[in-house]
Amino acid sequence: YKQIYFKLSLTFRAIIKFQLSSLRNQQKFPNHVL
């Protein structure tokens, strides 16, 4: 169970980072806003 949770958490973090970077690229937010 721990391995599955670890993989899910890594995937979730990667998705969040990708979405934040895409939002930052689209709307050009300053880094301190995020």
Residue pairs with C-beta under 8 A, 6 or more apart in sequence:
20 34
23 29
23 34
24 31
24 34
